[in-house]
Amino acid sequence: RRFLRFICKQKLPVVLEEEFHHTLNLIEAIDGRTTVIIPHLGLLNGGYKNLKKAGIFANPTIYIDTALANSADLQDYAASYGVERILFGSDFPFGIPARERSKVERIFTGTKLKKVLGQNLLALLDKAGKRS
């Protein structure tokens, strides 16, 4: 609890890759006090569909990254929640950056692609810097 209070006070994004029940508990404990990034669109956090069903992605402080994410799930996420909280990721060396980028380029174009490939991350870091 003390560690979580410290993290939240700093207002820096937290990457959370944990089992499903731990993910739910930690997000509840953080309670919107800082941004949480779920890597792989939740692949190792219990799965995209389970997290979506639990309402995790509706939380505006929850972001995801695209690393190793299933294309259909990524398209569903974007259709359900928009692209503003999607961050490009490759998970190198497990994912190949060029392949991961190609996957993202098949799904998004134009302004949406620019947001996913970098603008969202820059905006998130700028917001975090202004809060601290």
C-alpha positions as CSV (number, residue, x, y, z in Angstrom):
1,R,0.0,0.0,0.0
2,R,2.8,2.4,0.9
3,F,4.5,1.7,-2.5
4,L,1.2,2.3,-4.4
5,R,0.7,5.6,-2.5
6,F,4.2,6.7,-3.6
7,I,3.6,5.7,-7.2
8,C,0.3,7.5,-7.4
9,K,1.7,10.6,-5.7
10,Q,4.3,10.8,-8.5
11,K,1.6,10.6,-11.2
12,L,3.9,8.6,-13.5
13,P,2.4,5.9,-15.7
14,V,2.6,2.4,-14.4
15,V,3.0,-0.7,-16.6
16,L,0.9,-3.5,-15.1
17,E,1.4,-7.0,-16.3
18,E,0.0,-9.4,-13.7
19,E,-2.5,-12.2,-13.4
20,F,-6.1,-11.3,-13.9
21,H,-7.2,-11.2,-10.2
22,H,-4.1,-9.2,-9.3
23,T,-4.7,-6.8,-12.2
24,L,-8.2,-6.1,-11.0
25,N,-7.0,-5.6,-7.4
26,L,-4.2,-3.3,-8.3
27,I,-6.4,-1.2,-10.6
28,E,-9.0,-0.9,-7.8
29,A,-6.2,0.1,-5.3
30,I,-4.8,2.7,-7.8
31,D,-8.4,4.0,-8.2
32,G,-7.6,6.4,-11.1
33,R,-4.9,8.3,-9.2
34,T,-2.4,7.6,-12.0
35,T,-2.3,6.1,-15.4
36,V,-2.0,2.3,-15.8
37,I,-0.7,0.8,-19.0
38,I,-1.8,-2.8,-19.8
39,P,0.7,-4.3,-22.1
40,H,-0.2,-6.7,-25.0
41,L,-3.8,-5.5,-24.8
42,G,-4.1,-7.7,-21.7
43,L,-2.8,-10.9,-23.2
44,L,-0.9,-11.8,-20.0
45,N,-3.4,-10.0,-17.6
46,G,-6.2,-12.5,-18.1
47,G,-7.0,-11.8,-21.7
48,Y,-8.6,-9.0,-23.6
49,K,-12.1,-10.3,-23.4
50,N,-12.0,-10.9,-19.7
51,L,-10.6,-7.4,-19.0
52,K,-13.2,-5.9,-21.3
53,K,-16.0,-7.8,-19.6
54,A,-14.7,-6.6,-16.3
55,G,-15.0,-3.0,-17.5
56,I,-11.3,-2.2,-17.2
57,F,-10.9,-0.6,-20.6
58,A,-13.8,1.8,-20.0
59,N,-11.7,3.5,-17.3
60,P,-10.1,6.6,-18.8
61,T,-6.9,6.1,-16.8
62,I,-6.2,2.7,-18.4
63,Y,-4.1,2.6,-21.5
64,I,-3.0,-0.4,-23.6
65,D,-0.1,-1.2,-25.8
66,T,-0.1,-3.1,-29.1
67,A,2.8,-5.5,-28.5
68,L,1.8,-9.0,-29.6
69,A,-1.9,-8.1,-29.4
70,N,-4.4,-9.9,-31.6
71,S,-5.4,-7.7,-34.6
72,A,-9.1,-8.5,-34.2
73,D,-9.0,-7.6,-30.5
74,L,-7.1,-4.4,-31.3
75,Q,-9.7,-3.4,-33.8
76,D,-12.5,-4.1,-31.3
77,Y,-10.7,-2.0,-28.7
78,A,-10.4,0.9,-31.1
79,A,-14.0,0.6,-32.1
80,S,-15.2,0.5,-28.5
81,Y,-12.9,3.0,-26.8
82,G,-11.1,5.0,-29.6
83,V,-7.4,5.3,-30.3
84,E,-6.4,7.9,-27.8
85,R,-5.2,5.4,-25.2
86,I,-3.4,3.0,-27.5
87,L,0.4,3.0,-27.4
88,F,2.6,1.2,-29.9
89,G,4.7,-1.6,-28.5
90,S,6.8,-4.4,-29.9
91,D,8.0,-6.3,-26.8
92,F,11.4,-6.9,-28.4
93,P,13.0,-9.5,-28.5
94,F,9.7,-11.5,-28.2
95,G,8.0,-9.4,-30.8
96,I,9.7,-8.1,-33.9
97,P,9.3,-4.3,-34.1
98,A,8.9,-4.2,-37.9
99,R,6.2,-6.9,-37.8
100,E,4.4,-5.2,-34.9
101,R,4.5,-1.9,-36.8
102,S,3.2,-3.5,-39.9
103,K,0.3,-5.0,-37.9
104,V,-0.6,-1.6,-36.6
105,E,-0.3,0.0,-40.1
106,R,-2.8,-2.6,-41.4
107,I,-5.3,-1.5,-38.8
108,F,-4.9,2.2,-38.6
109,T,-4.2,5.0,-41.1
110,G,-3.7,8.8,-41.1
111,T,-4.2,10.6,-37.8
112,K,-5.1,7.5,-35.9
113,L,-1.9,5.8,-37.0
114,K,0.1,8.8,-35.9
115,K,-1.5,8.8,-32.5
116,V,-0.8,5.1,-32.0
117,L,2.8,5.2,-33.2
118,G,3.8,8.1,-30.9
119,Q,1.5,11.0,-30.4
120,N,-0.5,9.3,-27.6
121,L,2.7,8.4,-25.7
122,L,4.0,12.0,-26.0
123,A,0.7,13.4,-24.8
124,L,0.7,10.9,-21.9
125,L,4.2,11.8,-20.8
126,D,3.5,15.5,-21.2
127,K,0.4,15.1,-19.0
128,A,2.4,13.2,-16.4
129,G,5.1,15.8,-16.4
130,K,2.6,18.6,-15.8
131,R,1.0,16.8,-12.9
132,S,4.2,16.1,-11.0
